[in-house]
Amino acid sequence: MSSTGPDTPSEDELREMSTEQTMLTGAATDGVYPVHRRNRFPVPGTKAEKRSERAVAALFAIAALAGVAFIVVFIAAPWNWKPPGNSQNFRFYTPLLGALLGIMLAALGAG
């Protein structure tokens, strides 16, 4: 839906705006006005900013690996019950699925 009010910028004006200006204009159009906004890292390219970026990337990589491992265990691991005397590896099926899902969700929640 597009509204054409007096405060709504044209498409040409929107193309010339930066990402932050576009975000603030969109929020103002919806009646939302930020009271306080600050940059987490005022100086771009600092060691702290890069360290944070690497930490988030590592958490997403851990989540992706746990997700792939979850799918592999779900498909390939034995899950059928077998009588005593046979391999009892099926008993690890559910705990493995739970642990991998927990790791994946924890890594996504922290990232």
All heavy atoms as an XYZ file, in Angstrom:
833
protein
N       0.846     -1.165      0.000
C       0.000      0.000      0.000
C       0.894      1.231      0.000
O       1.831      1.339      0.758
C      -0.882      0.014      1.238
C      -1.847     -1.129      1.297
S      -2.823     -1.119      2.790
C      -3.893      0.238      2.478
N       0.551      2.146     -0.815
C       1.354      3.364     -0.859
C       0.458      4.536     -0.558
O      -0.620      4.689     -1.109
C       2.016      3.469     -2.225
O       1.481      4.493     -2.973
N       0.906      5.347      0.379
C       0.137      6.537      0.715
C       0.833      7.733      0.092
O       2.048      7.812      0.055
C       0.034      6.686      2.227
O       1.314      6.877      2.772
N       0.060      8.634     -0.399
C       0.630      9.825     -1.027
C       0.212     11.038     -0.224
O      -0.634     11.816     -0.631
C       0.154      9.953     -2.482
O      -1.266      9.955     -2.474
C       0.685      8.836     -3.337
N       0.795     11.172      0.953
C       0.516     12.325      1.807
C       1.541     13.415      1.543
O       2.483     13.250      0.767
N       1.380     14.551      2.195
C       2.301     15.671      1.976
C       3.715     15.362      2.486
O       4.681     15.899      1.970
C       1.666     16.814      2.754
C       0.762     16.165      3.751
C       0.323     14.869      3.141
N       3.859     14.497      3.500
C       5.174     14.187      4.067
C       5.823     12.967      3.429
O       6.955     12.627      3.759
C       5.055     13.959      5.572
C       4.601     15.209      6.298
O       4.824     16.305      5.753
O       4.036     15.087      7.394
N       5.142     12.311      2.508
C       5.683     11.110      1.887
C       6.654     11.501      0.775
O       6.287     12.220     -0.153
C       4.542     10.256      1.286
O       3.592      9.989      2.310
C       5.080      8.959      0.747
N       7.914     11.036      0.858
C       8.883     11.390     -0.186
C       8.603     10.643     -1.484
O       8.014      9.562     -1.488
C      10.225     10.967      0.415
C       9.889      9.943      1.426
C       8.521     10.247      1.923
N       9.039     11.226     -2.581
C       8.857     10.575     -3.881
C       9.882      9.448     -4.014
O      10.807      9.324     -3.217
C       9.045     11.592     -5.007
O      10.401     12.002     -5.051
N       9.715      8.644     -5.046
C      10.636      7.518     -5.252
C      12.040      8.006     -5.584
O      13.021      7.370     -5.213
C      10.096      6.602     -6.346
C       8.858      5.850     -5.904
C       8.548      4.688     -6.821
O       9.475      4.176     -7.468
O       7.379      4.306     -6.876
N      12.148      9.117     -6.281
C      13.469      9.668     -6.584
C      14.173     10.109     -5.297
O      15.374      9.898     -5.132
C      13.354     10.853     -7.544
C      12.885     10.424     -8.927
O      13.166      9.260     -9.296
O      12.250     11.235     -9.614
N      13.421     10.739     -4.399
C      14.012     11.153     -3.121
C      14.425      9.944     -2.290
O      15.466      9.961     -1.634
C      13.014     12.003     -2.330
C      12.732     13.355     -2.954
C      11.604     14.090     -2.251
O      10.736     13.440     -1.634
O      11.600     15.327     -2.337
N      13.628      8.885     -2.330
C      13.971      7.671     -1.585
C      15.249      7.031     -2.114
O      16.064      6.517     -1.350
C      12.823      6.668     -1.636
C      11.608      6.989     -0.770
C      10.493      6.003     -1.048
C      11.976      6.983      0.696
N      15.437      7.041     -3.436
C      16.650      6.448     -4.021
C      17.907      7.194     -3.601
O      18.969      6.613     -3.486
C      16.542      6.425     -5.541
C      15.760      5.257     -6.062
C      15.891      5.129     -7.575
N      14.621      4.688     -8.101
C      13.727      5.427     -8.729
N      13.984      6.691     -8.978
N      12.594      4.934     -9.140
N      17.779      8.505     -3.389
C      18.935      9.318     -3.021
C      19.267      9.233     -1.534
O      20.358      9.617     -1.125
C      18.676     10.778     -3.404
C      18.595     10.992     -4.896
C      18.203     12.412     -5.257
O      18.061     13.243     -4.342
O      18.031     12.689     -6.459
N      18.352      8.723     -0.711
C      18.569      8.649      0.730
C      19.485      7.480      1.093
O      19.541      6.477      0.380
C      17.240      8.451      1.469
C      16.320      9.622      1.452
S      14.860      9.217      2.415
C      13.902     10.682      2.158
N      20.169      7.630      2.226
C      20.967      6.519      2.751
C      20.023      5.504      3.393
O      18.823      5.768      3.569
C      21.977      7.021      3.778
O      21.303      7.443      4.946
N      20.553      4.366      3.753
C      19.733      3.325      4.374
C      19.131      3.813      5.682
O      17.956      3.578      5.967
C      20.590      2.075      4.634
O      21.181      1.667      3.402
C      19.751      0.934      5.175
N      19.918      4.504      6.480
C      19.418      4.994      7.758
C      18.349      6.061      7.563
O      17.341      6.077      8.273
C      20.563      5.549      8.598
C      20.116      5.929      9.983
C      21.272      6.157     10.931
O      22.412      5.822     10.587
O      21.006      6.681     12.013
N      18.547      6.957      6.603
C      17.541      7.989      6.341
C      16.234      7.354      5.869
O      15.145      7.787      6.259
C      18.046      8.968      5.281
C      19.161      9.869      5.754
C      19.748     10.677      4.602
O      19.728     10.236      3.448
N      20.290     11.846      4.928
N      16.342      6.314      5.034
C      15.150      5.622      4.549
C      14.410      4.964      5.705
O      13.189      5.012      5.790
C      15.532      4.566      3.499
O      16.304      5.190      2.483
C      14.313      3.924      2.888
N      15.176      4.336      6.628
C      14.567      3.696      7.783
C      13.836      4.720      8.648
O      12.698      4.501      9.062
C      15.622      2.981      8.623
C      15.038      2.299      9.834
S      16.123      2.095     11.245
C      16.787      3.685     11.552
N      14.472      5.858      8.917
C      13.848      6.881      9.742
C      12.624      7.491      9.061
O      11.619      7.788      9.710
C      14.866      7.964     10.092
C      16.002      7.524     11.029
C      17.042      8.608     11.159
C      15.455      7.114     12.372
N      12.690      7.673      7.746
C      11.546      8.205      7.002
C      10.378      7.223      7.041
O       9.227      7.624      7.242
C      11.942      8.500      5.541
O      13.043      9.401      5.537
C      10.789      9.078      4.757
N      10.670      5.936      6.864
C       9.616      4.927      6.935
C       8.980      4.856      8.311
O       7.762      4.720      8.448
N       9.814      4.959      9.343
C       9.281      4.942     10.705
C       8.407      6.167     10.945
O       7.330      6.075     11.549
C      10.424      4.894     11.712
N       8.850      7.341     10.475
C       8.066      8.568     10.651
C       6.742      8.474      9.894
O       5.714      8.970     10.369
C       8.865      9.770     10.190
N       6.745      7.843      8.730
C       5.520      7.674      7.956
C       4.507      6.833      8.729
O       3.308      7.066      8.659
C       5.823      7.013      6.603
O       6.779      7.807      5.912
C       4.583      6.877      5.745
N       5.019      5.851      9.495
C       4.146      4.992     10.298
C       3.813      5.592     11.658
O       3.129      4.977     12.459
C       4.797      3.626     10.512
C       4.868      2.828      9.224
O       4.086      3.124      8.306
O       5.702      1.903      9.150
N       4.349      6.774     11.944
C       4.063      7.428     13.214
C       4.998      7.019     14.336
O       4.691      7.223     15.504
N       6.143      6.436     13.997
C       7.117      6.010     14.999
C       8.291      6.971     14.946
O       8.886      7.179     13.892
C       7.599      4.569     14.718
C       8.654      4.150     15.712
C       6.427      3.609     14.736
N       8.623      7.534     16.095
C       9.730      8.484     16.159
C      10.729      8.018     17.207
O      10.391      7.959     18.397
C       9.211      9.888     16.500
C       8.228     10.388     15.473
C       6.862     10.266     15.671
C       8.678     10.948     14.288
C       5.966     10.700     14.713
C       7.781     11.397     13.333
C       6.430     11.263     13.550
O       5.542     11.695     12.600
N      11.962      7.647     16.796
C      12.950      7.195     17.773
C      13.304      8.320     18.736
O      13.580      9.443     18.330
C      14.168      6.812     16.939
C      13.786      6.963     15.511
C      12.468      7.607     15.441
N      13.294      8.006     20.026
C      13.621      8.995     21.038
C      15.134      9.075     21.209
O      15.711     10.148     21.291
C      12.948      8.627     22.381
C      13.360      9.590     23.474
C      11.446      8.612     22.219
N      15.781      7.916     21.252
C      17.228      7.892     21.442
C      17.802      6.797     20.556
O      17.366      5.661     20.596
C      17.567      7.609     22.908
C      19.032      7.494     23.173
N      19.864      8.584     23.116
C      19.801      6.441     23.489
C      21.103      8.192     23.392
N      21.084      6.892     23.619
N      18.785      7.147     19.773
C      19.438      6.176     18.899
C      20.913      6.503     18.880
O      21.326      7.631     18.654
C      18.867      6.270     17.483
C      19.508      5.332     16.507
C      18.637      5.191     15.278
N      19.311      4.698     14.118
C      19.841      3.501     13.979
N      19.812      2.661     14.981
N      20.420      3.128     12.873
N      21.725      5.483     19.139
C      23.163      5.692     19.117
C      23.821      4.542     18.366
O      23.267      3.447     18.289
C      23.734      5.775     20.527
C      23.666      4.460     21.277
C      24.361      4.575     22.627
N      24.203      3.357     23.366
C      25.038      2.328     23.309
N      26.085      2.370     22.538
N      24.821      1.250     24.022
N      24.988      4.808     17.842
C      25.756      3.751     17.191
C      26.458      2.935     18.266
O      27.042      3.482     19.197
C      26.798      4.348     16.247
C      26.174      4.980     15.037
O      25.089      4.573     14.629
N      26.816      5.980     14.477
N      26.409      1.641     18.126
C      27.075      0.784     19.095
C      28.583      0.977     19.008
O      29.284      0.956     20.005
C      26.689     -0.660     18.839
C      27.397     -1.602     19.759
C      26.831     -2.989     19.680
N      26.332     -3.282     20.997
C      25.301     -4.028     21.274
N      24.612     -4.550     20.320
N      24.935     -4.242     22.501
N      29.086      1.137     17.803
C      30.506      1.383     17.584
C      30.628      2.701     16.829
O      30.529      2.732     15.608
C      31.142      0.243     16.780
C      31.012     -1.088     17.454
C      30.096     -2.017     17.009
C      31.797     -1.398     18.541
C      29.970     -3.239     17.632
C      31.675     -2.619     19.169
C      30.763     -3.545     18.720
N      30.861      3.826     17.535
C      30.883      5.137     16.871
C      31.977      5.251     15.818
O      31.814      5.959     14.835
C      31.121      6.121     18.003
C      31.045      5.373     19.273
C      31.064      3.931     18.964
N      33.104      4.570     16.020
C      34.186      4.618     15.042
C      34.134      3.309     14.250
O      34.389      2.240     14.798
C      35.557      4.774     15.735
C      36.665      4.809     14.712
C      35.580      6.011     16.603
N      33.790      3.370     12.963
C      33.687      2.128     12.189
C      35.058      1.492     11.970
O      36.064      2.173     11.817
C      33.063      2.569     10.861
C      33.261      4.034     10.795
C      33.420      4.539     12.191
N      35.071      0.153     11.977
C      36.302     -0.582     11.694
C      37.193     -0.806     12.896
O      38.338     -1.216     12.748
N      36.682     -0.600     14.108
C      37.506     -0.823     15.292
C      37.642     -2.320     15.566
O      36.904     -3.142     15.022
C      36.895     -0.135     16.531
O      35.598     -0.679     16.748
C      36.814      1.363     16.348
N      38.587     -2.665     16.436
C      38.798     -4.073     16.777
C      37.576     -4.671     17.457
O      37.229     -5.816     17.217
C      40.018     -4.211     17.688
C      41.326     -3.988     16.987
C      42.482     -4.213     17.942
C      43.802     -3.980     17.227
N      44.943     -4.215     18.128
N      36.915     -3.894     18.293
C      35.725     -4.399     18.992
C      34.608     -4.726     18.008
O      33.917     -5.743     18.147
C      35.242     -3.376     20.015
N      34.429     -3.884     17.006
C      33.391     -4.131     16.005
C      33.700     -5.398     15.210
O      32.828     -6.235     14.981
C      33.272     -2.929     15.073
C      32.195     -3.098     14.025
C      32.120     -1.920     13.079
O      33.069     -1.119     13.033
O      31.111     -1.826     12.371
N      34.948     -5.551     14.810
C      35.337     -6.741     14.049
C      35.207     -8.004     14.893
O      34.785     -9.050     14.409
C      36.760     -6.584     13.528
C      36.879     -5.531     12.451
C      38.302     -5.375     11.982
C      38.405     -4.252     10.953
N      39.759     -4.049     10.490
N      35.564     -7.906     16.178
C      35.459     -9.052     17.076
C      33.997     -9.467     17.233
O      33.667    -10.649     17.203
C      36.082     -8.694     18.421
C      36.163     -9.827     19.385
C      36.956     -9.505     20.640
N      36.690     -8.177     21.198
C      37.587     -7.190     21.250
N      38.801     -7.358     20.788
N      37.272     -6.023     21.779
N      33.113     -8.492     17.373
C      31.683     -8.785     17.490
C      31.152     -9.427     16.214
O      30.353    -10.370     16.262
C      30.904     -7.511     17.777
O      31.285     -6.956     18.994
N      31.592     -8.916     15.085
C      31.151     -9.474     13.807
C      31.613    -10.921     13.649
O      30.852    -11.782     13.195
C      31.710     -8.609     12.681
C      31.136     -8.933     11.321
C      31.626     -7.954     10.272
O      31.703     -6.753     10.564
O      31.928     -8.427      9.160
N      32.853    -11.197     14.038
C      33.359    -12.568     13.960
C      32.616    -13.495     14.915
O      32.338    -14.653     14.588
C      34.854    -12.600     14.259
C      35.711    -12.159     13.095
C      37.174    -12.497     13.319
N      37.721    -11.906     14.541
C      38.327    -10.730     14.611
N      38.480    -10.009     13.521
N      38.780    -10.275     15.761
N      32.269    -12.996     16.104
C      31.538    -13.814     17.073
C      30.159    -14.194     16.540
O      29.734    -15.350     16.659
C      31.415    -13.079     18.398
N      29.464    -13.234     15.951
C      28.140    -13.519     15.393
C      28.252    -14.496     14.223
O      27.459    -15.439     14.102
C      27.434    -12.206     14.966
C      26.180    -12.497     14.164
C      27.113    -11.372     16.181
N      29.258    -14.306     13.368
C      29.458    -15.227     12.245
C      29.773    -16.638     12.746
O      29.282    -17.630     12.187
C      30.583    -14.718     11.341
N      30.569    -16.739     13.810
C      30.896    -18.056     14.363
C      29.652    -18.731     14.935
O      29.452    -19.947     14.757
C      31.969    -17.918     15.440
N      28.793    -17.964     15.608
C      27.571    -18.551     16.155
C      26.637    -19.040     15.041
O      26.021    -20.101     15.159
C      26.857    -17.545     17.049
C      27.523    -17.314     18.404
C      26.884    -16.135     19.113
C      27.426    -18.555     19.263
N      26.540    -18.290     13.961
C      25.716    -18.752     12.839
C      26.328    -19.991     12.186
O      25.600    -20.891     11.747
C      25.519    -17.639     11.810
C      24.423    -16.687     12.173
C      24.692    -15.331     12.314
C      23.131    -17.113     12.381
C      23.692    -14.434     12.657
C      22.113    -16.231     12.724
C      22.406    -14.891     12.863
N      27.649    -20.072     12.115
C      28.297    -21.263     11.561
C      28.037    -22.475     12.450
O      27.758    -23.577     11.952
C      29.801    -21.021     11.409
N      28.113    -22.289     13.768
C      27.821    -23.388     14.692
C      26.378    -23.841     14.534
O      26.087    -25.050     14.506
C      28.112    -22.950     16.141
C      29.619    -22.809     16.351
C      27.513    -23.928     17.149
C      30.000    -22.150     17.654
N      25.467    -22.888     14.407
C      24.056    -23.232     14.219
C      23.842    -23.995     12.916
O      23.083    -24.964     12.872
C      23.193    -21.978     14.243
N      24.527    -23.586     11.857
C      24.388    -24.276     10.568
C      24.944    -25.696     10.652
O      24.315    -26.644     10.160
C      25.107    -23.485      9.480
N      26.092    -25.851     11.278
C      26.674    -27.190     11.422
C      25.793    -28.093     12.280
O      25.603    -29.271     11.967
C      28.073    -27.095     12.021
C      29.139    -26.493     11.108
C      30.444    -26.304     11.876
C      29.350    -27.364      9.891
N      25.240    -27.557     13.355
C      24.345    -28.347     14.201
C      23.077    -28.726     13.431
O      22.559    -29.829     13.585
C      23.989    -27.579     15.467
N      22.588    -27.825     12.583
C      21.409    -28.131     11.771
C      21.673    -29.236     10.764
O      20.852    -30.146     10.591
N      22.834    -29.174     10.128
C      23.194    -30.238      9.172
C      23.375    -31.562      9.903
O      22.911    -32.617      9.450
C      24.477    -29.850      8.387
C      25.013    -31.021      7.605
C      24.187    -28.677      7.468
N      24.044    -31.530     11.062
C      24.234    -32.756     11.842
C      22.891    -33.312     12.308
O      22.687    -34.535     12.319
C      25.140    -32.473     13.035
N      21.952    -32.441     12.669
C      20.611    -32.878     13.061
C      19.946    -33.649     11.926
O      19.373    -34.716     12.129
C      19.768    -31.664     13.449
C      18.362    -31.996     13.854
C      18.058    -32.282     15.167
C      17.336    -32.019     12.922
C      16.763    -32.582     15.552
C      16.040    -32.325     13.284
C      15.757    -32.606     14.608
N      20.031    -33.097     10.718
C      19.404    -33.763      9.563
C      20.080    -35.105      9.285
O      19.415    -36.111      9.005
C      19.450    -32.838      8.329
C      18.539    -31.641      8.573
C      19.044    -33.579      7.063
C      18.658    -30.540      7.550
N      21.412    -35.140      9.382
C      22.134    -36.392      9.142
C      21.734    -37.446     10.176
O      21.471    -38.605      9.831
C      23.661    -36.154      9.152
C      24.432    -37.448      9.205
C      24.071    -35.337      7.935
N      21.686    -37.068     11.446
C      21.292    -38.021     12.491
C      19.849    -38.456     12.280
O      19.526    -39.638     12.417
C      21.486    -37.400     13.895
C      20.820    -38.236     14.971
C      22.961    -37.237     14.193
N      18.976    -37.516     11.943
C      17.570    -37.844     11.737
C      17.384    -38.869     10.628
O      16.544    -39.757     10.721
C      16.790    -36.566     11.406
C      15.311    -36.762     11.314
C      14.548    -36.863     12.461
C      14.682    -36.838     10.084
C      13.183    -37.036     12.389
C      13.316    -37.022     10.000
C      12.563    -37.120     11.159
N      18.188    -38.757      9.569
C      18.041    -39.652      8.421
C      18.842    -40.939      8.586
O      18.349    -42.034      8.288
C      18.463    -38.928      7.125
C      17.469    -37.808      6.837
C      18.557    -39.889      5.951
C      17.875    -36.907      5.701
N      20.083    -40.831      9.068
C      20.998    -41.970      8.989
C      21.133    -42.784     10.272
O      21.538    -43.943     10.212
C      22.383    -41.468      8.570
N      20.832    -42.221     11.410
C      21.067    -42.948     12.667
C      20.018    -44.037     12.857
O      18.868    -43.891     12.449
C      21.040    -41.984     13.838
N      20.414    -45.143     13.506
C      19.437    -46.213     13.758
C      18.442    -45.785     14.841
O      18.827    -45.210     15.854
C      20.309    -47.371     14.245
C      21.530    -46.731     14.793
C      21.740    -45.481     13.992
N      17.173    -46.064     14.621
C      16.161    -45.668     15.583
C      15.229    -46.805     15.961
O      14.415    -46.682     16.871
C      15.337    -44.501     15.053
C      14.689    -44.773     13.745
C      15.232    -44.585     12.522
C      13.382    -45.288     13.532
N      14.347    -44.958     11.543
C      13.198    -45.390     12.144
C      12.359    -45.683     14.362
C      12.023    -45.887     11.574
C      11.184    -46.147     13.799
C      11.024    -46.243     12.426
N      15.324    -47.937     15.291
C      14.462    -49.075     15.597
C      14.960    -49.817     16.825
O      16.157    -50.038     16.996
C      14.426    -50.047     14.414
C      13.703    -49.470     13.222
O      12.808    -48.654     13.383
N      14.097    -49.878     12.034
N      14.021    -50.227     17.676
C      14.373    -50.997     18.863
C      14.831    -52.384     18.437
O      14.279    -52.990     17.525
C      13.160    -51.100     19.787
C      13.474    -51.848     21.034
C      14.007    -51.336     22.159
C      13.282    -53.243     21.265
N      14.171    -52.306     23.092
C      13.734    -53.509     22.569
C      12.799    -54.297     20.511
C      13.701    -54.767     23.140
C      12.767    -55.555     21.074
C      13.216    -55.787     22.378
N      15.845    -52.883     19.137
C      16.337    -54.237     18.896
C      16.434    -54.955     20.235
O      16.737    -54.343     21.253
C      17.704    -54.191     18.222
C      17.644    -53.591     16.836
C      19.001    -53.513     16.197
C      18.845    -52.796     14.865
N      20.069    -52.269     14.372
N      16.181    -56.255     20.243
C      16.233    -56.990     21.513
C      17.661    -57.016     22.072
O      18.632    -56.848     21.335
C      15.759    -58.394     21.146
C      15.820    -58.469     19.667
C      15.796    -57.094     19.125
N      17.785    -57.214     23.383
C      19.120    -57.298     23.983
C      19.965    -58.371     23.303
O      19.464    -59.388     22.847
C      18.835    -57.668     25.438
C      17.447    -57.181     25.687
C      16.738    -57.321     24.378
N      21.251    -58.109     23.230
C      22.152    -59.020     22.536
C      22.554    -58.460     21.184
O      23.548    -58.878     20.603
N      21.774    -57.533     20.659
C      22.102    -56.850     19.405
C      22.670    -55.462     19.732
O      22.721    -55.053     20.884
C      20.859    -56.699     18.520
C      20.346    -58.032     18.038
O      21.114    -58.958     17.822
N      19.035    -58.135     17.885
N      23.079    -54.756     18.708
C      23.584    -53.403     18.900
C      22.499    -52.525     19.514
O      21.363    -52.499     19.041
C      24.023    -52.824     17.556
O      24.345    -51.466     17.705
N      22.856    -51.804     20.554
C      21.897    -50.951     21.250
C      22.107    -49.469     20.926
O      21.784    -48.603     21.730
C      22.016    -51.179     22.757
C      21.693    -52.592     23.194
C      20.230    -52.933     22.997
O      19.362    -52.210     23.453
N      19.951    -54.019     22.307
N      22.643    -49.171     19.740
C      22.920    -47.789     19.360
C      21.660    -46.949     19.182
O      21.737    -45.731     19.180
C      23.748    -47.738     18.076
C      25.173    -48.188     18.311
O      25.661    -48.145     19.433
N      25.827    -48.623     17.249
N      20.509    -47.577     19.046
C      19.276    -46.822     18.844
C      18.955    -45.943     20.050
O      18.263    -44.951     19.929
C      18.100    -47.763     18.580
C      17.735    -48.620     19.757
C      16.830    -48.171     20.690
C      18.318    -49.870     19.930
C      16.497    -48.953     21.782
C      17.999    -50.650     21.013
C      17.090    -50.197     21.951
N      19.485    -46.277     21.216
C      19.161    -45.528     22.433
C      19.763    -44.120     22.424
O      19.392    -43.282     23.233
C      19.597    -46.283     23.676
C      21.062    -46.482     23.751
C      21.447    -47.348     24.898
N      22.873    -47.629     24.755
C      23.604    -48.153     25.677
N      23.073    -48.482     26.814
N      24.873    -48.364     25.463
N      20.700    -43.839     21.512
C      21.304    -42.515     21.418
C      20.570    -41.598     20.442
O      20.900    -40.426     20.318
C      22.776    -42.616     20.989
C      23.621    -43.399     21.942
C      24.205    -44.584     21.554
C      23.818    -42.947     23.233
C      24.981    -45.313     22.437
C      24.595    -43.661     24.126
C      25.174    -44.846     23.727
N      19.580    -42.142     19.743
C      18.897    -41.387     18.687
C      18.219    -40.121     19.225
O      18.502    -39.007     18.783
C      17.872    -42.304     18.001
C      17.141    -41.664     16.857
C      17.786    -41.445     15.644
C      15.812    -41.288     16.968
C      17.128    -40.872     14.580
C      15.142    -40.710     15.911
C      15.799    -40.509     14.718
O      15.141    -39.935     13.667
N      17.332    -40.275     20.184
C      16.590    -39.130     20.701
C      17.480    -38.137     21.438
O      17.351    -36.924     21.220
C      15.430    -39.604     21.593
O      14.614    -40.498     20.830
C      14.581    -38.443     22.070
N      18.397    -38.591     22.314
C      19.276    -37.606     22.956
C      20.146    -36.834     21.966
O      20.388    -35.637     22.152
C      20.137    -38.446     23.894
C      19.344    -39.667     24.153
C      18.574    -39.915     22.908
N      20.615    -37.488     20.909
C      21.405    -36.784     19.888
C      20.567    -35.727     19.187
O      21.031    -34.595     18.980
C      21.956    -37.774     18.853
C      23.327    -38.338     19.108
C      23.666    -39.395     18.060
C      24.371    -37.263     19.123
N      19.356    -36.086     18.815
C      18.481    -35.102     18.167
C      18.216    -33.923     19.095
O      18.283    -32.760     18.677
C      17.156    -35.750     17.753
C      17.205    -36.710     16.576
C      15.812    -37.278     16.324
C      17.737    -36.048     15.338
N      17.941    -34.206     20.352
C      17.682    -33.136     21.307
C      18.890    -32.240     21.527
O      18.769    -31.018     21.577
N      20.074    -32.850     21.661
C      21.288    -32.058     21.891
C      21.610    -31.184     20.679
O      21.944    -30.001     20.832
C      22.455    -32.981     22.199
N      21.503    -31.749     19.490
C      21.814    -30.969     18.288
C      20.804    -29.846     18.072
O      21.183    -28.725     17.706
C      21.875    -31.883     17.065
C      23.080    -32.815     17.033
C      22.933    -33.852     15.930
C      24.367    -32.025     16.863
N      19.549    -30.117     18.318
C      18.537    -29.069     18.190
C      18.766    -27.981     19.238
O      18.641    -26.792     18.946
C      17.132    -29.657     18.325
C      15.977    -28.701     18.093
C      15.980    -28.190     16.669
C      14.665    -29.376     18.405
N      19.117    -28.388     20.453
C      19.411    -27.414     21.501
C      20.613    -26.541     21.161
O      20.582    -25.328     21.379
N      21.675    -27.141     20.635
C      22.851    -26.373     20.231
C      22.483    -25.388     19.136
O      22.896    -24.213     19.166
C      23.983    -27.316     19.775
C      24.537    -28.098     20.970
C      25.093    -26.547     19.070
C      25.462    -29.236     20.577
N      21.717    -25.849     18.168
C      21.337    -24.987     17.058
C      20.508    -23.794     17.555
O      20.788    -22.642     17.201
C      20.545    -25.786     16.018
C      20.154    -25.001     14.806
S      19.328    -25.974     13.548
C      17.855    -26.471     14.384
N      19.525    -24.047     18.387
C      18.667    -22.970     18.869
C      19.427    -22.028     19.810
O      19.201    -20.810     19.782
C      17.435    -23.544     19.560
C      16.452    -24.259     18.636
C      15.330    -24.891     19.448
C      15.892    -23.320     17.600
N      20.321    -22.566     20.622
C      21.102    -21.716     21.522
C      22.032    -20.802     20.726
O      22.191    -19.622     21.054
C      21.895    -22.567     22.495
N      22.651    -21.349     19.693
C      23.550    -20.532     18.873
C      22.787    -19.457     18.111
O      23.252    -18.323     17.978
C      24.344    -21.414     17.904
N      21.601    -19.791     17.628
C      20.786    -18.781     16.932
C      20.274    -17.731     17.895
O      20.204    -16.544     17.555
C      19.607    -19.443     16.210
C      19.954    -20.196     14.930
C      18.704    -20.884     14.387
C      20.540    -19.270     13.901
N      19.925    -18.140     19.097
C      19.422    -17.185     20.085
C      20.517    -16.230     20.567
O      20.263    -15.066     20.844
N      21.740    -16.731     20.648
C      22.833    -15.896     21.117
C      23.343    -14.979     20.004
O      23.934    -13.942     20.264
C      23.984    -16.762     21.625
N      23.164    -15.399     18.742
C      23.668    -14.607     17.617
C      22.766    -13.486     17.324
O      22.946    -12.402     17.018
